[in-house]
Amino acid sequence: MRSFTNKISTSHETLEWLFEELKSTSDLVNKPLHVGEKHVELLYIKTVVDGEQLQQLVIKPFFELESLEHVEAYLNSLPNLQENQPREQMLLELTKGSVVVEVRDQLLLLDIKKSNTEAVLETSIEPTIQGPQYSLSEDIATNINIIRQRYHKPSLTVEMMELGENTHQSLAIIYDEELVISDVLENIKKKLSALNPPIIQSTTELNRLLNDKKRSLMPIMMMTERTDRVVFNLAGGKVVLLLDGSHTTVIAPVVFFDFMTSMDDIYGSYWITRFLKLLRYFGLFACLTLPGIYVAATSYNPEVFRVELALSIAGSRIGVPYPSFVEVLFMLVFMELLTEASIRLPKAVTGAATTVGGLILGQAATEAALASNIMIIIVGAVAISTFVIPINEMSFGIRVVRLILLVFASFAGLAGLVFGLIGFLMYLTQLNSFGEPYFKIYLQSKRAETEKTSS
């Protein structure tokens, strides 16, 4: 943890202290201005400072005014000059977009903050009812600015590097120096240093390259466009990777429970949040097991249902010319085709095309005796349950696992389905994200763990 001192010091010593505290951040600028007998020194973080205002308010007048006394008087007359503050507060103001000017053994703090909220779009991938509605942009400097505007802590560190042998894309590694786990950070840096792709253009590609297990079903990193989710994970001691030219970020390490968390869970009341989480996990279980349960109950274990329900299901399948496994697989494949079409079609026609396509497909399948009425209900329930998973990467993985469990159920009924679920849980428990167990409750800061241990 950083140690601050309240000892009275000269302006130059304070400036050196500020520089030492922020020197690990690559966007820190220490700029001396010198002409004739005049000399001033500027210290600021360029990604949160408006460069045009800095040029017009400070740099240009410095070269136009006759003496250093005039420069000092001019700077003291500016309306955005902040009152004398202790150096700890000056350090905090630097992270918010202020500029420290050393002139005649005096430190002046000017508020020249840059705000880029007008340049970003609203969230489209992870919409929420409450909370911020702006996402990130495709400009890395703008994204760092947005994050710094929400996370005003001096220990926030930004390290820059380049990826791509041909493109030399800028990559920012962002973390809270006080909260991040050093082993995880070193592991991420080591993997990034080993990467040398000729071209890298998106965080999705970066996500794939950083994953050692190329054929892993479950994601071990999270991609998000939400600024509040980024700040929330920074406060949890995680590392955020920003790639220039991409409007999403990569967050690592992550655990399974992170993918089932919506940002509305933070803003809602206790019981509403618990109810929504329970509903979400129920949807996850339903979309994984419903197709397998249907196949197992109709072909292997009809005794698990009440007699009336078993007879109703058997009656609805009269005329279907193939086993229940083929029926379920047929409907699931067409449901996946509708989902993929809804992603690829233009937004203006997506809703109408998929709705009409789903209705016509379901009605035609039942009338042609290619699927039972109950099968249509189950497919609709599975589709709705899949959409309650907040993070798309987890949703895509679950869609594949659902088909694997269907195969197990088609060979051994309910016993095969249970065996497949146990195997899936065993697979999840052996996964790790940069050394962190996949089932770990991770969202507890390093500081809180340290304080708990010491007490």
Long-range contacts (C-beta under 8 A, 24 or more apart in sequence): 1-178, 1-447, 2-154, 2-155, 2-178, 4-87, 4-88, 6-86, 6-88, 9-87, 10-105, 11-102, 11-105, 11-106, 11-107, 12-102, 12-105, 14-87, 14-90, 14-107, 15-41, 15-43, 15-100, 15-102, 15-107, 17-87, 18-43, 18-87, 18-90, 18-91, 18-94, 18-100, 19-43, 21-91, 21-154, 22-91, 22-94, 22-154, 24-157, 24-159, 24-177, 25-156, 25-157, 25-158, 25-159, 26-158, 26-159, 26-160, 27-144, 27-158, 27-160, 33-59, 33-62, 33-63, 35-62, 35-63, 37-67, 37-68, 38-62, 38-67, 38-68, 38-71, 39-68, 40-68, 40-71, 40-101, 40-102, 40-103, 41-101, 41-102, 42-99, 42-100, 42-101, 42-102, 43-94, 43-99, 43-100, 43-102, 44-94, 44-98, 44-99, 44-100, 44-112, 45-94, 45-95, 45-97, 45-148, 47-114, 47-141, 47-144, 47-145, 47-148, 47-158, 48-95, 48-96, 48-97, 48-113, 48-114, 48-144, 48-145, 48-148, 48-149, 49-97, 49-98, 49-99, 49-112, 49-113, 49-114, 50-97, 50-112, 50-113, 50-114, 51-114, 53-112, 53-114, 54-99, 54-112, 57-110, 57-112, 58-99, 58-101, 58-110, 58-112, 68-103, 68-104, 69-104, 71-103, 72-103, 72-104, 72-106, 75-101, 75-103, 75-108, 75-110, 76-108, 78-110, 80-110, 80-111, 80-112, 81-108, 81-109, 81-110, 81-111, 82-109, 82-110, 82-111, 85-109, 91-154, 92-152, 92-153, 92-154, 94-154, 95-148, 95-152, 95-153, 95-154, 95-156, 96-148, 96-149, 96-152, 97-148, 97-149, 114-145, 115-145, 115-149, 116-142, 116-145, 116-146, 117-146, 120-146, 121-247, 123-225, 123-226, 124-225, 125-225, 125-248, 125-392, 126-224, 126-225, 126-226, 126-229, 126-262, 126-263, 126-390, 126-391, 128-226, 128-262, 128-263, 128-264, 128-267, 129-264, 130-263, 130-264, 130-267, 130-268, 131-228, 131-263, 131-264, 131-266, 131-267, 132-226, 132-227, 132-228, 134-227, 135-225, 135-226, 135-227, 135-247, 136-225, 136-227, 136-230, 136-242, 136-247, 136-248, 136-249, 137-247, 138-244, 138-245, 138-246, 138-247, 139-244, 140-170, 140-172, 140-242, 140-243, 140-244, 140-245, 143-172, 143-242, 143-249, 144-172, 144-174, 144-242, 146-227, 147-174, 147-227, 147-230, 147-231, 147-234, 147-240, 150-227, 150-228, 150-231, 151-176, 151-231, 151-234, 151-235, 155-179, 156-234, 161-192, 163-192, 163-195, 163-197, 163-200, 163-206, 163-243, 164-197, 164-198, 164-199, 164-200, 165-196, 165-197, 165-198, 165-199, 166-198, 166-199, 167-198, 167-199, 167-200, 167-201, 169-200, 169-201, 169-243, 169-244, 169-245, 170-243, 170-244, 171-206, 171-241, 171-242, 171-243, 171-244, 172-241, 172-242, 173-239, 173-240, 173-241, 174-234, 174-239, 174-240, 174-241, 174-242, 175-234, 175-237, 175-238, 175-239, 175-240, 176-234, 176-235, 176-237, 178-446, 178-447, 179-234, 179-235, 179-236, 179-237, 179-445, 179-446, 179-447, 180-237, 180-238, 180-239, 180-446, 181-237, 181-436, 181-446, 183-435, 184-239, 184-252, 184-253, 184-434, 184-435, 184-436, 185-239, 187-434, 187-435, 188-239, 188-241, 188-252, 188-434, 192-241, 200-243, 201-245, 201-246, 202-243, 202-245, 202-246, 202-248, 203-241, 203-243, 203-246, 203-248, 203-249, 203-250, 204-248, 206-241, 206-243, 206-250, 207-250, 207-393, 210-250, 210-252, 216-431, 217-397, 217-400, 217-401, 217-427, 218-256, 218-394, 218-397, 218-427, 218-428, 218-431, 218-438, 219-254, 219-259, 219-391, 219-393, 219-394, 219-397, 220-252, 220-253, 220-254, 220-431, 220-432, 220-433, 220-434, 220-438, 221-250, 221-251, 221-252, 221-253, 221-254, 221-433, 222-250, 222-251, 222-252, 222-254, 222-258, 222-259, 222-391, 222-393, 223-248, 223-249, 223-250, 223-251, 223-391, 223-392, 223-393, 224-248, 224-249, 224-251, 224-391, 225-249, 226-263, 228-263, 228-266, 229-263, 232-263, 232-266, 233-258, 235-445, 236-442, 236-443, 236-444, 236-445, 237-445, 237-446, 238-442, 252-433, 252-434, 253-432, 253-433, 253-434, 253-435, 253-436, 253-442, 254-433, 254-442, 255-433, 255-436, 255-437, 255-438, 255-439, 255-440, 255-441, 255-442, 256-428, 256-438, 256-439, 257-439, 257-441, 257-442, 258-391, 258-442, 258-443, 259-389, 259-390, 259-391, 259-393, 259-394, 260-284, 260-389, 260-390, 260-391, 260-394, 261-390, 262-390, 279-388, 280-388, 280-389, 280-390, 282-385, 283-384, 283-385, 283-386, 283-388, 283-389, 284-385, 284-388, 284-389, 284-398, 286-381, 286-382, 286-385, 287-382, 287-385, 287-386, 287-398, 287-402, 288-398, 288-401, 288-402, 288-405, 288-421, 288-424, 289-405, 289-417, 289-421, 290-378, 290-381, 290-382, 290-385, 291-328, 291-332, 291-378, 291-382, 291-402, 291-405, 291-406, 291-409, 292-402, 292-405, 292-406, 292-408, 292-409, 292-416, 292-417, 292-420, 293-409, 293-414, 293-417, 294-324, 294-328, 294-374, 294-375, 294-378, 295-324, 295-325, 295-328, 295-406, 295-409, 295-410, 296-409, 296-413, 296-414, 296-416, 296-417, 297-414, 298-324, 299-323, 299-324, 299-325, 299-410, 299-413, 300-412, 300-413, 300-414, 301-413, 301-414, 304-414, 312-374, 313-372, 313-374, 316-372, 316-373, 316-374, 316-375, 317-372, 319-369, 320-369, 320-370, 320-371, 320-372, 321-369, 323-410, 325-406, 325-410, 327-370, 327-371, 327-372, 327-375, 328-375, 328-378, 328-406, 329-403, 329-406, 330-370, 330-371, 331-365, 331-371, 331-375, 331-376, 331-379, 332-379, 332-382, 332-402, 332-403, 332-406, 334-361, 335-379, 335-382, 335-383, 336-399, 339-383
